[in-house]
Amino acid sequence: MTDFTLERVVIPAHLDDLDGADFIATVEVRNAAEADGYGTDELSVTAAELLPVWLDRKYEPKQLFAAQLNGRIVARAIFETRPSAEGHTPWVDVQVHPQFRRRGIGTALADQLETLATEDHRTNLVVSTVSKAVAGERLLSPTGFGSVPAANVEVRFLLGRGFRLEQVIRTSRLALPVAADIVDGLVKQSKQRAGTDYRLHQWSGRTPDRWLDDMALLFTRMSTDTPNAGLDEPEDVWTRQRLTEYEDRAETGPKTSVVSVVEHLPTARLAGMTKLGVPAERNRPVSQNDTIVLKEHRGHRLGMLLKAANIRTLQYTAPGHPSIITFNAEENRHMLEVNEAVGFSAVGYVGAWKKILAPS
């Protein structure tokens, strides 16, 4: 056991506040852990990009903890809940800087999170963590799709604490630019398949007022219509007000968005959407955020239409980014086939784990 201390990190209103340095240090830990897991720093984020997310104390409240060793923050832990969601699920995470592992730090932070969950009467812990690619025996996902290396330290750590692997998520990368004729061809083919009942709309930044309610529904359905295996994650309800406040906070950060939606003309309601998060620096990857087509509108190639149209707009409005990074459950074969047709390829895998705590 190394002599370290655990502390709660105060989330600063601005990065140049007195508490900003500790928050920035936890982001540096996060980036080092992700780079170690993926073998690339393409999944790194900046503190300025993360801060608007952490400032949401109303809809996605999060508690941040850090381990400090010799005056340096070397690990972080997260405890997140959803007041709008019924159930007893906290989403938790522990990340230790690769240079400071095997010193009991991760165990101490995990113990603290489980204590917090017990005190808060929450029993269904969910954690997602990247598993570095190595050869050897595999632990299979109970969904029948995907696996993680059984000997990996994070796998043994979670199994030893009573977690069960429930799902494997593929991290995929699309190298940019995609040839214009390929993207144009995919858009054209998808529009032909969709037929005359669907119309594409696009924007950057804030959601137009006419679509706020529909977009809130789509974000809500992200928690119910996408595969979550045996994680038993509750419905996460979005409203017009929540979406507006989310976009208020997003405007304080450096990222911009590129959004494509599909309207079902007979009902004048949105049937699907996709959203890209675009960093200010052109030498950094774009993040593929939410993508969904409502169950009742699937089978019309709307997913391909949305993805291809959004990539085309990105390359026209913000050329120069090296790639797009996206995440999909391995059992979500339809969306993976869409991604593969566009040109995405796997760069890593994330295990989604669950632990049931005894009720307090």
Summary of the structure (lengths in Angstrom):
residues: 360
radius of gyration: 20.6
end to end distance: 28.8
largest distance: 66.4
contacts: 1172
relative contact order: 0.16
helix: 34%
strand: 29%
